[in-house]
Amino acid sequence: MAVPAFQSFFLPLLKVCSDEKEHSIKGLKVPLSEHLGLTVKDIEERVPSGTQSRFVNRATWAKVYLSRAGALSVIQRGLFKISPRGQSLIKEYPNGISIKDLSKFPEFERFRTKHNDQVAPVSLSEELSTPEEILDSTSSQINNTVADEILEKILSNSPAFFEALIVDLIIKMGYGGPQENAGQTLGGSGDGGIDGLINQDELGLDVIYLQAKRWKESSTVGRPEIQKFAGALLSKKAKKGVFITTTSFSKDALDYVKELDFKIILISGSQLAGLMLKHNLGVTTSKTILIKKMDSDYFEEE
């Protein structure tokens, strides 16, 4: 049988999570496919773009909808567990759970209907005000998913890879001259708190120093780490630094850089992924859609 609509994943996903343990979509691939009666061939079926299996795509969105309805509790990126509400839904809807059933929860309705910079994921079958909004919302869904994949991939790679990545990113953003030594990594033991540098000119008279922290989302970069970086910059009599992490910064860290008489820019994990998408680093364009509109000037009669 073909992979069912993502609503059909709601009840099976809750059932395989009913043991109240922490789970991931990857870890639930076998038991979830068994609940749905899918074959190996079924779960290997790809979405039209070919970037992901249809099974994983729909299971992931089912997890998002259930978490927004309060049926699953997200522990950290990629890990979740069933909530008391999820246990109740299994008993209340033993034959299947739909979007309509989840809509009775106010937080889920807010998730479905909000329209702001953080556009909520929606199904293409759910109506929005205009076709443009559907396209914008779908684009945001895809980019947010890719951003999460980018951070997960960075965490699975080596610290040396991350250090090289931030040098590549800063150069992609237009910093550093056209010379061959525009940027270099310096990471390793005895790096003095500096992982890389960007030469703004051919002679290296103007330099941006870089620090990379490849930490998990559950960790937060605090003020002490930024102070160490600031000390490393002072030791080099530097005035420009960029501190990039895969996680977030504490309020103390953010406040600290405002007090300095030299410049340290802090880039969080979400900002990092967004900049990689914007500057096409580590990503490729899957599809381009041309949107036409009427040329009013053409139809004007003299």
Buried (B, 14 or more C-beta within 10 A) or exposed (E): EEBBEBBBBBBBBBBBBEEEEBBEBEBBBEBBBEBBEBEEEBBEBEBEEEBBBBBBBBBBBBBBBBBBBBBBBEEEBBBBBBBEBBBEBBEEBEEEBEBEBBEEBEEBBEBBEEEEEEBBBBBEEEEBEEEEBBBBBBEBBBBBBBBBBBBBEBBEEEEBBBBBBBBBBBBBBEBBBEEEEBBEBBBEEEBEBBBBBBBBEEEBEEBBBBBBBBBEBEEBBBBEBBBEBBEBBEEBEBBBBBBBBBBBBBEEBBEBBEEBEEEBBBBBBBBBBBBBBEBEBBBEEEEEEEEEEEEEEEEEEE
